Amino acid sequence: RHLVEHHVGEEGLEVNVLPLVFGADLQSTLLRAIAGRADVTVAYASGHAGVRGSHVRLPPPPRQPHLQDLARLRGAADSAGLRLRFHDEEVH
C-alpha cells in the first residue's frame, strides 16, 4: 500500500504517491535484504521490537497509516536488519 496525496491545480488532478510503504510482507522482505539473510523469521506482536538469533519481533503495521507510526516501523525493521548483518556477539 502507498500513502497518496491528491492535489487539484489549474491543470486538473495531480497525484503524488509518497515513498512510504508499510505492508508486513514488504517489511519482512526489506529486513531480510538489509540483513543479507534469507533465514530470518519475522513476527509482528505488541511490545518492543527485538532480535533473538534469526528471529525478529516487530510491532504490527498500523491499521490507520500515520507517518510517525510508519517511520517507527521502518526504523525498527531497519535496525533489526542492521543488527543481524553487523552485530558480533564475540565483540560484546
N, C-alpha and C positions, 0 to 999 in steps of 0.2 A: 504494500500500500504506500501511497505517497500523500503528503500534505499538499494541497493545491490552493493557491491564491488566485482569485479572479479579479481582474481589473477591467473596468469598462472605460475606454478612452474614446476619443473622437473617431478613431478608425474601427471601432467595434470592440468585441470581447477579446481580451488578451489573457492567456492562461500561463501562469508561472508555476511549474512543478518544483517545489523545494527539494533540495537534495537529501532529505531525511527519509530513511526507510526504516520500518520498525517491525516487520514480521518476525516471529520467533524462528522460523526456518532460516531466514536470511541472517539473523543474529548468530545463530549456531554456525552457519557456513562461514561467515566472516571471522568468527572467533577461531575456528579450525585453520583458516587460511593464515591468520596472524601467528598462530601457534606453530604453524608448519607441521601440523599433525592431524591425521585423519582419524585417529583412535579416540579422540576426545568425545566424551558424552556430556551433553548439556541438559540440565533440568531447570525448570522455572518454578520457583516457590517464593513465598513471602519470606521476608527477613533479609539478612545481609548476603551479598554475593560471596562466594568462596571457591577455592580450588583445593582439591584433595586428590593427589595422584593424577589420573586422567579424567577425573570427574569435576565438572564445574556446575555451580548453582548460581543462577541469575534471577533477579526479580522478574516477575511476569511482565510482558509488554502491557502498557496501559490500554484500557478499553476505550477511553476518550483521549485521543492523542494531544498532548500538550508538549510544547517544545522542551521545557525543562525536564519532564519525565523521559522523553525520548533521548535527550542528551545524557541523562544519568544512565539509562540502559545501555546506550552505545559505549559510554565510558567504562561501565562495569564489564562489558563484553571485551572491549579492547584491553583493559587492564588484565583480565584473566588470560587472554591470548598471549600478551607480552610476558606475563609471569611464566606460563607454560613454556614459552620459547627460550627465555633467557635466564630464569632463576636456577641457581645451582645450590642444592641443599648442602653440599660439602663445603661451600664457601661460608655459609652462615652456620 
